[in-house]
C-alpha cells in the first residue's frame, strides 16, 4: 500500500478523482442554491426586487441567461486551446504600426517563456534572472488573463484603472528608472573594488569593452537601409548599450532616450547577461593562444580600508564634475559601495545586498519578461535589435581581450588576456567565465580576483557610456 501511494500514476488518479468530485459538488450546490433562491423570490411579498416575471435574479437583468449546454459552450470558447487556434486581434506596435496578432503567436511566446525558464532552472544560466523573466513572458501571453493589461486612463482621477498585475510592476519601477537605480545600490553594496584599486591598469580593459557599445552605435545606421526598419540616433544608443551586458543601465538609457524600445532592448540585455557562459568562451579561445591562456598573474597587493572608503567618494565626485548625466547610476553604485565599506551601517548594507536586491530583482525581471509580447517581438525591427545587441556584446568581449594582448607588448608583468573579456558589466558572471576558461588549461591558475578588476571597471565604464549618450542625445 505504501508503494502504491508513492506511485505517480496513483497520485494523478487520486487528484483527478478529487477534481471531478469538487466540480460535481460545486455544480450540484449551485443548482440547489439557484432553485432555493427562486423559491424564496416567488414566496416573498415584501422583497419587490425578487418579483421578476422572467425569473431573473435581482440586479442581473443585463446578464444573459444561459443553460447548461450554453454554459459548456461558453466555457469551451474561453479555453486557452480555443484562443491559441482562433483568436485574431488588431493592435499597435510600440512604433505605432498596426499589427495583426493571431492566437498561435501568443502560443509561440508562451513556449519561449518556458524555454527561458528551462535555461534558468535546468541549465543554471543566471536562474535569478531567467526564471522570473520566463514566468513574466508566460504570464503576459496567457489568453484572457490580462495580467499585462495596460488598463484604461481615468482622466478625472488621473490614474490608470483595471491594470494588469505585470503592468503595475512595469509602471511602478521600470518605465520610470526606479528599479535600475535601486539595483545599482544593491550592486554597489555587493561589490569589492579592491581588485581594481590594487591593479588600476585593468581599468583600461573595462574601458576597452565600451568599443562594442560605440562601435555598434555607428553600425546600426546601416540597418536603416533595410525595409520597415528606421532607427534614429536615440534608438541606436538604446540598442548599442546592450553590448555592455548591463540590464539596469540598458533599462535606464532606454527610458531616457527610446521608451518604445524598452521591451526589446531590456529582454535582449538580460538574455545576453545570462548567456555569458555560452557566448564568451568561443571568442576567448579564438583570440588567444594556449601560451597566453597559461599566463599566471602575481597575487594582488592588499588594499587598505582607507583606500576602499575613498574610492567611491572620488569616483562619484568625478562623475558629478565631468559627466553629470551619469551621476545617478554611478552615484547609486558608489552609495551602495560606501555603506558597505564604512562599516558603521551594516544593517543598511546587508539590506541592500539581500532583501532589497532580491525583491527589486524579482519585480524587475517579471516586468521585463512581461514586455515580451508578439506585437513587440515578432517584427523585423526587433530581430535587428537582437542581432545588433549580440554583435555589440561580442565586440565588447573581443576588444577587451585584444587590448590586453596589446598591453602585454609593453608590460614586464604580463596580463592573461582571458581577463580582458571580463570588461563587460556582467558582474560577477564574466569574471567567473574568465576564471573557468583559465582553469581548463591550468587547474592551478586562478584568475577570478584578477578578472574582477576589469569586471567592476566595466560596470563604471558602461554607466559612463550611458551618461555620455544621454548628455549628447538626451536634450
MILOGU-527605 format. One record per residue (C-alpha): x, y, z; residue in one letter; chain. Coordinates in Angstrom, 1 decimal. Each point is the difference from the previous one (the first is absolute). Layout:
! MILOGU-527605
R  X  Y  Z  resn  chain
R  X  Y  Z  A  A $
...
END
This chain:
! MILOGU-527605
R  X  Y  Z  resn  chain
R  0.0  0.0  0.0  X  A $
R  2.9  2.3  0.8  X  A $
R  1.5  -0.6  -3.4  X  A $
R  -3.3  0.7  -1.6  X  A $
R  -0.3  3.4  1.7  X  A $
R  3.4  0.9  -1.3  X  A $
R  -0.9  -1.0  -3.6  X  A $
R  -0.3  3.2  -2.1  X  A $
R  -2.8  -1.6  -2.1  X  A $
R  -2.0  -0.8  3.2  X  A $
R  0.5  3.6  1.2  X  A $
R  -1.2  1.4  -3.3  X  A $
R  -3.1  -2.2  0.1  X  A $
R  -0.8  1.2  3.5  X  A $
R  0.4  3.6  -1.0  X  A $
R  -2.3  -0.5  -3.0  X  A $
R  -2.7  -1.6  2.2  X  A $
R  0.2  2.8  2.5  X  A $
R  -0.3  2.7  -2.8  X  A $
R  -3.0  -1.8  -1.6  X  A $
R  -1.6  -0.3  3.5  X  A $
R  0.5  3.7  0.7  X  A $
R  -1.4  1.0  -3.4  X  A $
R  -3.0  -2.2  0.4  X  A $
R  -0.7  1.2  3.6  X  A $
R  0.3  3.7  -1.2  X  A $
R  -2.3  -0.6  -2.9  X  A $
R  -2.7  -1.8  2.2  X  A $
R  0.3  2.6  2.7  X  A $
R  -0.4  2.9  -2.5  X  A $
R  -3.1  -1.7  -1.4  X  A $
R  -1.6  -0.5  3.4  X  A $
R  0.9  3.6  1.1  X  A $
R  -1.5  1.4  -3.2  X  A $
R  -3.2  -2.0  0.6  X  A $
R  -0.2  1.0  3.6  X  A $
R  0.5  3.7  -0.9  X  A $
R  -2.7  -0.2  -2.7  X  A $
R  -2.5  -1.6  2.6  X  A $
R  0.8  2.7  2.5  X  A $
R  -0.5  2.7  -2.6  X  A $
R  -3.4  -1.5  -1.0  X  A $
R  -1.3  -0.2  3.5  X  A $
R  1.3  3.3  1.4  X  A $
R  -2.4  3.0  -0.3  X  A $
R  2.0  2.6  1.9  X  A $
R  3.0  -0.2  -2.3  X  A $
R  -1.0  1.7  -3.3  X  A $
R  3.4  -0.5  -1.5  X  A $
R  -0.7  -3.7  -0.2  X  A $
R  -3.3  0.4  -1.9  X  A $
R  1.3  -0.6  -3.5  X  A $
R  -2.4  -1.6  -2.5  X  A $
R  2.9  -1.3  -2.0  X  A $
R  1.6  -1.8  2.9  X  A $
R  3.2  2.0  -0.2  X  A $
R  2.0  0.5  3.2  X  A $
R  0.0  3.5  1.5  X  A $
R  2.4  2.5  -1.6  X  A $
R  0.8  -2.5  -2.7  X  A $
R  -2.3  1.4  -2.7  X  A $
R  3.0  0.9  -2.3  X  A $
R  1.6  -3.4  0.3  X  A $
R  -1.2  -2.5  -2.7  X  A $
R  -1.7  -3.2  1.3  X  A $
R  1.7  -3.2  -0.9  X  A $
R  -0.8  -3.7  0.3  X  A $
R  2.4  -2.9  0.7  X  A $
R  0.8  -0.6  -3.6  X  A $
R  0.6  3.7  -0.6  X  A $
R  2.2  0.1  3.1  X  A $
R  2.1  -2.8  -1.3  X  A $
R  0.2  1.7  -3.4  X  A $
R  1.1  3.3  1.5  X  A $
R  2.5  -1.8  2.2  X  A $
R  1.5  -1.6  -3.1  X  A $
R  0.3  3.4  -1.7  X  A $
R  2.0  1.3  2.9  X  A $
R  2.6  -2.7  0.0  X  A $
R  3.6  0.7  -0.9  X  A $
R  -0.2  -2.7  -2.7  X  A $
R  -2.7  1.9  -1.8  X  A $
R  1.8  3.3  0.4  X  A $
R  3.3  -1.4  -1.4  X  A $
R  -1.9  -1.4  -3.0  X  A $
R  -2.6  2.6  -0.8  X  A $
R  0.8  3.4  1.6  X  A $
R  0.8  2.9  -2.4  X  A $
R  0.4  3.6  1.2  X  A $
R  1.3  3.3  -1.2  X  A $
R  2.5  2.1  2.0  X  A $
R  2.7  2.5  -0.4  X  A $
R  3.7  -0.7  0.4  X  A $
R  2.2  2.4  2.2  X  A $
R  0.9  1.7  -3.3  X  A $
R  -3.7  0.7  -0.7  X  A $
R  -0.4  -2.5  -2.9  X  A $
R  -3.1  -2.1  -0.1  X  A $
R  0.7  -3.7  0.8  X  A $
R  -2.4  -2.9  -0.5  X  A $
R  0.5  -2.4  2.9  X  A $
R  -1.1  -3.6  -0.3  X  A $
R  -0.4  -2.5  2.7  X  A $
R  2.9  -2.2  -1.1  X  A $
R  2.3  2.9  0.5  X  A $
R  -0.9  0.1  3.7  X  A $
R  0.6  -3.7  0.2  X  A $
R  3.5  0.5  -1.5  X  A $
R  0.8  2.6  2.7  X  A $
R  -1.3  -2.3  2.7  X  A $
R  2.3  -2.7  -1.3  X  A $
R  2.9  2.5  -0.1  X  A $
R  -0.8  0.8  3.6  X  A $
R  0.2  -3.7  1.1  X  A $
R  3.3  -0.3  -2.0  X  A $
R  1.4  3.0  2.0  X  A $
R  -1.1  -1.7  3.3  X  A $
R  1.6  -3.2  -1.1  X  A $
R  3.3  1.8  -0.7  X  A $
R  0.0  1.6  3.4  X  A $
R  -1.3  -2.9  2.1  X  A $
R  1.5  -3.0  -1.7  X  A $
R  3.1  1.4  -1.7  X  A $
R  0.9  2.5  2.7  X  A $
R  0.4  3.0  -2.2  X  A $
R  -0.6  2.9  2.4  X  A $
R  -3.1  -1.6  1.6  X  A $
R  -0.6  3.0  2.2  X  A $
R  -0.6  2.0  -3.2  X  A $
R  -1.3  -2.5  -2.6  X  A $
R  -2.6  -1.8  2.2  X  A $
R  -2.0  3.1  0.9  X  A $
R  0.5  1.4  -3.6  X  A $
R  -1.4  -3.3  -1.4  X  A $
R  -3.0  0.0  2.3  X  A $
R  -0.6  3.7  -0.9  X  A $
R  0.0  -1.0  -3.7  X  A $
R  -2.5  -2.8  0.6  X  A $
R  -2.2  2.1  2.2  X  A $
R  -0.2  2.8  -2.5  X  A $
R  -1.1  -2.3  -2.9  X  A $
R  -2.7  -2.0  1.8  X  A $
R  -3.2  0.5  -1.9  X  A $
R  -2.8  1.8  1.9  X  A $
R  2.1  0.3  3.1  X  A $
R  0.8  3.7  -0.6  X  A $
R  3.0  -0.1  2.3  X  A $
R  1.8  2.5  -2.1  X  A $
R  -3.0  2.2  -0.9  X  A $
R  0.8  3.7  -0.1  X  A $
R  -3.5  0.9  1.3  X  A $
R  -2.1  3.1  -0.7  X  A $
R  1.1  3.5  0.7  X  A $
R  -2.4  1.8  2.4  X  A $
R  0.3  3.7  -0.9  X  A $
R  -1.9  1.1  3.0  X  A $
R  2.2  -1.8  2.6  X  A $
R  3.1  0.2  -2.2  X  A $
R  0.8  -3.7  0.5  X  A $
R  0.0  -3.3  -2.0  X  A $
R  -2.9  -2.3  1.0  X  A $
R  -0.3  -3.7  -0.5  X  A $
R  3.7  -0.5  -0.5  X  A $
R  1.4  -3.5  -0.1  X  A $
R  2.4  -1.2  2.7  X  A $
R  3.0  0.1  -2.3  X  A $
R  -0.8  3.5  -1.4  X  A $
R  -0.2  1.3  3.6  X  A $
R  3.5  -1.3  0.6  X  A $
R  1.3  1.4  -3.3  X  A $
R  -1.4  3.5  0.7  X  A $
R  1.1  -0.1  3.6  X  A $
R  3.7  -0.4  -0.6  X  A $
R  1.1  -0.8  -3.5  X  A $
R  -1.5  2.7  -2.1  X  A $
R  1.1  2.7  2.4  X  A $
R  3.6  -1.1  0.7  X  A $
R  -0.7  -0.9  3.7  X  A $
R  0.9  -3.6  0.0  X  A $
R  3.3  0.4  -2.0  X  A $
R  1.3  2.5  2.5  X  A $
R  -1.0  -2.1  3.0  X  A $
R  1.8  -3.0  -1.7  X  A $
R  3.1  2.1  -0.3  X  A $
R  -0.1  0.7  3.7  X  A $
R  -0.1  -3.7  0.6  X  A $
R  2.8  -0.7  -2.5  X  A $
R  2.2  2.6  1.8  X  A $
R  -0.7  -1.6  3.4  X  A $
R  1.0  -3.4  -1.4  X  A $
R  3.1  1.2  -1.9  X  A $
R  3.6  0.0  1.2  X  A $
R  2.0  2.5  -1.9  X  A $
R  3.2  -1.2  1.6  X  A $
R  1.3  -1.9  -3.1  X  A $
R  -0.4  3.1  -2.1  X  A $
R  1.7  2.2  2.5  X  A $
R  2.8  -2.5  0.4  X  A $
R  0.6  -0.1  -3.8  X  A $
R  -1.3  3.2  -1.5  X  A $
R  1.3  -0.8  -3.5  X  A $
R  -2.8  -2.6  -0.3  X  A $
R  -2.4  3.0  -0.2  X  A $
R  1.2  0.3  -3.6  X  A $
R  -1.6  -3.4  -0.8  X  A $
R  -3.3  1.2  1.4  X  A $
R  0.3  3.1  -2.2  X  A $
R  1.0  -2.1  -3.0  X  A $
R  -3.3  -1.9  0.2  X  A $
R  -1.8  3.2  -0.8  X  A $
R  1.3  -0.2  -3.5  X  A $
R  -2.8  -2.5  -0.5  X  A $
R  -2.6  2.5  1.1  X  A $
R  1.3  3.0  -2.1  X  A $
R  1.0  -2.2  -3.0  X  A $
R  -3.5  -1.4  -0.2  X  A $
R  -1.5  3.5  0.3  X  A $
R  1.4  0.7  -3.5  X  A $
R  -0.7  -3.4  -1.5  X  A $
R  -3.7  0.3  0.9  X  A $
R  -0.4  2.8  -2.6  X  A $
R  0.6  -2.6  -2.7  X  A $
R  -3.2  -1.8  1.1  X  A $
R  -2.0  3.0  -1.1  X  A $
R  0.5  -1.1  -3.6  X  A $
R  -2.1  -3.1  0.7  X  A $
R  -3.8  0.2  -0.7  X  A $
R  -2.3  0.8  2.9  X  A $
R  3.0  0.9  2.2  X  A $
R  0.6  3.5  1.1  X  A $
R  2.2  0.7  3.0  X  A $
R  1.0  3.6  1.0  X  A $
R  3.0  0.8  2.1  X  A $
R  -1.9  -0.3  3.3  X  A $
R  -1.2  -3.5  -1.0  X  A $
R  3.6  -0.9  -1.0  X  A $
R  1.2  1.0  3.5  X  A $
R  -2.5  -2.2  1.7  X  A $
R  0.9  -2.9  -2.1  X  A $
R  3.8  0.3  0.1  X  A $
R  0.1  0.3  3.8  X  A $
R  -1.0  -3.7  0.0  X  A $
R  3.6  -0.7  -0.8  X  A $
R  0.9  0.9  3.6  X  A $
R  -2.0  -3.0  1.2  X  A $
R  -1.5  2.2  2.7  X  A $
R  -3.8  -0.4  0.3  X  A $
R  -0.7  2.9  2.5  X  A $
R  2.1  2.4  -2.1  X  A $
R  -1.8  -1.1  -3.2  X  A $
R  -3.4  0.6  1.6  X  A $
R  1.1  3.4  1.3  X  A $
R  1.2  1.3  -3.3  X  A $
R  -3.0  -1.5  -1.9  X  A $
R  -2.3  1.9  2.4  X  A $
R  1.9  3.2  -0.7  X  A $
R  0.5  -0.3  -3.8  X  A $
R  -2.3  -2.6  -1.5  X  A $
R  -2.9  -1.2  2.2  X  A $
R  -1.7  -1.7  -2.9  X  A $
R  3.0  -2.4  -0.3  X  A $
R  0.1  -0.8  3.7  X  A $
R  -1.5  -3.5  -0.3  X  A $
R  2.3  -1.2  -2.7  X  A $
R  3.3  1.4  1.3  X  A $
R  -0.7  -1.0  3.6  X  A $
R  -0.7  -3.6  -0.8  X  A $
R  3.0  -0.1  -2.4  X  A $
R  2.4  1.4  2.6  X  A $
R  -1.2  -2.3  2.8  X  A $
R  0.1  -3.0  -2.4  X  A $
R  3.6  0.7  -1.0  X  A $
R  1.0  0.5  3.7  X  A $
R  -1.4  -3.4  0.7  X  A $
R  1.7  -1.6  -3.0  X  A $
R  3.5  1.3  0.7  X  A $
R  1.3  -3.6  0.7  X  A $
R  -1.1  -1.0  -3.5  X  A $
R  1.0  3.1  -2.0  X  A $
R  3.4  1.0  1.4  X  A $
R  2.1  -3.2  0.2  X  A $
R  0.0  -0.5  -3.8  X  A $
R  1.1  3.6  -0.5  X  A $
R  2.7  -0.4  2.7  X  A $
R  1.5  -3.1  -1.5  X  A $
R  -0.1  1.4  -3.5  X  A $
R  2.0  3.1  0.8  X  A $
R  2.5  -1.5  2.4  X  A $
R  2.8  -2.6  -0.3  X  A $
R  0.5  -2.8  2.4  X  A $
R  3.2  1.7  1.3  X  A $
R  -2.0  3.2  0.8  X  A $
R  -2.7  -1.9  1.8  X  A $
R  2.7  -1.6  2.2  X  A $
R  1.4  3.4  1.2  X  A $
R  0.0  0.2  3.8  X  A $
R  -0.5  3.3  1.7  X  A $
R  1.5  1.0  3.4  X  A $
R  -2.2  0.2  3.0  X  A $
R  -1.6  3.4  0.5  X  A $
R  1.4  2.3  2.7  X  A $
R  -2.2  0.6  3.1  X  A $
R  -2.3  3.0  -0.2  X  A $
R  -0.4  2.1  3.1  X  A $
R  -3.4  1.0  1.4  X  A $
R  0.8  3.6  -0.6  X  A $
R  0.4  -0.6  -3.7  X  A $
R  -3.2  -1.9  -0.2  X  A $
R  -1.9  2.8  1.8  X  A $
R  1.5  2.7  -2.1  X  A $
R  -0.5  -1.7  -3.4  X  A $
R  -3.9  0.3  -0.2  X  A $
R  0.2  3.7  1.1  X  A $
R  2.7  0.8  -2.6  X  A $
R  -1.8  -1.7  -2.8  X  A $
R  -3.3  1.6  0.9  X  A $
R  1.6  3.4  0.2  X  A $
R  1.6  -0.4  -3.5  X  A $
R  -3.4  -1.0  -1.4  X  A $
R  -1.6  3.1  1.4  X  A $
R  2.7  2.2  -1.4  X  A $
R  0.5  -1.6  -3.4  X  A $
R  -3.1  -2.0  -1.0  X  A $
R  -3.1  1.1  2.0  X  A $
R  -2.4  -2.1  -2.1  X  A $
R  1.8  -3.1  1.2  X  A $
R  -0.1  1.2  3.7  X  A $
R  -3.3  -1.8  0.8  X  A $
R  1.3  -3.4  -1.0  X  A $
R  3.6  0.5  1.3  X  A $
R  -1.3  1.8  3.1  X  A $
R  -2.3  -2.9  1.0  X  A $
R  2.7  -2.5  -0.7  X  A $
R  2.5  1.9  2.2  X  A $
R  -2.5  0.6  2.7  X  A $
R  -0.6  -3.7  0.3  X  A $
R  3.7  -0.7  0.1  X  A $
R  0.7  2.8  2.5  X  A $
R  -2.5  -1.4  2.5  X  A $
R  1.7  -3.4  -0.5  X  A $
R  3.5  1.3  0.8  X  A $
R  -0.5  2.5  2.8  X  A $
R  -1.2  -2.8  2.4  X  A $
R  -2.3  2.1  2.1  X  A $
R  -3.3  -0.7  -1.8  X  A $
R  0.2  -3.7  -0.4  X  A $
R  -3.8  -0.3  0.2  X  A $
R  -0.4  2.2  -3.1  X  A $
R  2.8  -1.8  -1.8  X  A $
R  -1.5  -3.4  0.7  X  A $
R  -3.5  1.1  -1.0  X  A $
R  1.3  1.4  -3.3  X  A $
R  1.9  -3.2  -0.7  X  A $
R  -2.8  -2.4  0.9  X  A $
R  -3.6  0.8  0.6  X  A $
R  -0.2  3.2  -2.1  X  A $
R  2.1  -1.4  -2.8  X  A $
R  -2.0  -3.2  -0.2  X  A $
R  -3.4  1.7  0.1  X  A $
R  0.8  2.6  -2.6  X  A $
R  1.8  -2.5  -2.2  X  A $
R  -3.1  -2.3  0.0  X  A $
R  -2.4  2.8  -0.9  X  A $
R  2.4  1.5  -2.6  X  A $
R  0.4  -3.4  -1.7  X  A $
R  -3.8  -0.7  0.0  X  A $
R  -0.5  3.4  -1.5  X  A $
R  2.6  -0.5  -2.6  X  A $
R  -1.5  -3.4  -1.0  X  A $
R  -3.5  1.5  -0.2  X  A $
R  1.1  2.2  -2.8  X  A $
R  0.8  -3.0  -2.2  X  A $
R  -3.3  -0.1  -2.0  X  A $
R  -0.6  -0.7  -3.7  X  A $
R  -0.6  3.5  -1.2  X  A $
R  3.3  1.1  1.6  X  A $
R  2.2  -2.9  -1.1  X  A $
R  -1.3  -1.7  -3.1  X  A $
R  1.2  2.7  -2.4  X  A $
R  3.1  0.9  -2.0  X  A $
R  1.1  2.9  2.2  X  A $
R  0.1  -2.2  3.1  X  A $
R  2.1  -2.6  -1.9  X  A $
R  2.4  2.7  -1.0  X  A $
R  0.2  1.1  3.7  X  A $
R  0.8  -3.5  1.2  X  A $
R  2.6  -0.5  -2.7  X  A $
R  1.7  3.4  0.6  X  A $
R  -0.1  -0.5  3.7  X  A $
R  1.8  -3.4  -0.4  X  A $
R  2.5  1.7  -2.3  X  A $
R  0.7  2.7  2.5  X  A $
R  0.5  -2.5  2.8  X  A $
R  2.4  -2.1  -2.2  X  A $
R  2.0  3.1  -1.0  X  A $
R  0.2  1.1  3.7  X  A $
R  1.3  -3.4  1.1  X  A $
R  2.5  -0.1  -2.9  X  A $
R  1.4  3.5  0.4  X  A $
R  0.7  -0.6  3.7  X  A $
R  2.1  -3.1  -1.0  X  A $
R  1.8  1.8  -2.8  X  A $
R  0.9  3.0  2.2  X  A $
R  1.4  -2.3  2.6  X  A $
R  2.2  -1.6  -2.7  X  A $
R  1.1  3.5  -1.2  X  A $
R  0.9  1.0  3.6  X  A $
R  2.2  -3.1  0.4  X  A $
R  2.2  1.4  -2.7  X  A $
R  1.1  2.7  2.4  X  A $
R  -0.4  -1.7  3.5  X  A $
R  2.7  -1.9  1.8  X  A $
R  -2.6  -1.8  2.1  X  A $
R  -2.3  -1.4  -2.6  X  A $
R  -3.8  0.0  0.2  X  A $
R  -1.9  -3.2  -0.8  X  A $
R  -2.1  1.1  -3.0  X  A $
R  -2.9  -2.1  1.3  X  A $
R  -0.9  2.6  2.6  X  A $
R  -0.5  2.5  -2.8  X  A $
R  -3.4  -1.5  -0.8  X  A $
R  -1.1  0.8  3.5  X  A $
R  0.0  3.7  -0.9  X  A $
R  -3.8  -0.3  -0.7  X  A $
R  -2.3  0.9  2.9  X  A $
R  -1.4  -3.5  0.7  X  A $
R  1.2  -0.1  3.6  X  A $
R  1.3  -2.5  1.1  X  A $
R  -1.0  -2.4  -2.7  X  A $
R  2.6  1.3  -2.6  X  A $
R  2.8  -0.3  2.6  X  A $
R  -1.1  -3.6  0.8  X  A $
R  0.1  -0.9  -3.6  X  A $
R  3.5  1.4  -0.4  X  A $
R  1.1  -2.0  3.0  X  A $
R  -1.7  -3.2  -1.2  X  A $
R  1.7  0.1  -3.5  X  A $
R  3.3  0.6  1.7  X  A $
R  -0.4  -3.0  2.3  X  A $
R  -0.8  -2.2  -3.0  X  A $
R  3.6  0.5  -1.2  X  A $
R  1.7  0.2  3.4  X  A $
R  -1.9  -1.2  3.1  X  A $
R  2.3  2.1  2.2  X  A $
R  -0.5  3.3  -1.9  X  A $
R  -2.7  1.9  2.0  X  A $
R  -0.9  3.1  -1.9  X  A $
R  -3.3  1.0  1.8  X  A $
R  1.3  2.8  2.1  X  A $
R  2.1  1.4  -2.9  X  A $
R  -3.1  -0.1  -2.2  X  A $
R  -2.1  1.8  2.5  X  A $
R  2.1  3.1  -0.6  X  A $
R  -1.1  0.5  -3.7  X  A $
R  -3.4  -1.4  0.9  X  A $
R  -0.9  2.8  2.6  X  A $
R  1.8  2.5  -2.3  X  A $
R  -2.4  -1.1  -2.7  X  A $
R  -3.0  0.9  2.2  X  A $
R  1.4  3.5  0.5  X  A $
R  0.9  0.2  -3.7  X  A $
R  -3.5  -0.9  -1.2  X  A $
R  -1.6  2.5  2.3  X  A $
R  2.4  2.7  -1.3  X  A $
R  -0.8  -1.0  -3.6  X  A $
R  -3.7  0.3  0.8  X  A $
R  0.6  3.4  1.5  X  A $
R  1.8  1.2  -3.1  X  A $
R  -2.8  -1.2  -2.2  X  A $
R  -2.6  1.7  2.1  X  A $
R  2.1  3.2  0.2  X  A $
R  0.3  0.2  -3.8  X  A $
R  -3.4  -1.3  -1.2  X  A $
R  -2.3  0.4  3.0  X  A $
R  -0.7  3.7  -0.4  X  A $
END
